[in-house]
Amino acid sequence: MTVPFQRVHLIVMDSVGIGEGPDAKDFN
C-alpha cells in the first residue's frame, strides 16, 4: 500500500512541476 501511495504522490509532484527533481528519475 506504501508503494502505490508513493507513486501517486510522485505523479502529483510531477503535475505541479516539482517532480522534475531526483524523484522523477526514481519514478521513471
Contacts in CASP RR format, 6 or more apart in sequence:
PFRMAT RR
TARGET T0000
AUTHOR 0000-0000-0000
METHOD contacts of the structure
MODEL  1
MTVPFQRVHLIVMDSVGIGEGPDAKDFN
7 27 0 8 1.000
10 19 0 8 1.000
10 23 0 8 1.000
10 24 0 8 1.000
10 26 0 8 1.000
10 27 0 8 1.000
11 27 0 8 1.000
13 19 0 8 1.000
13 23 0 8 1.000
14 20 0 8 1.000
14 24 0 8 1.000
14 27 0 8 1.000
19 27 0 8 1.000
END
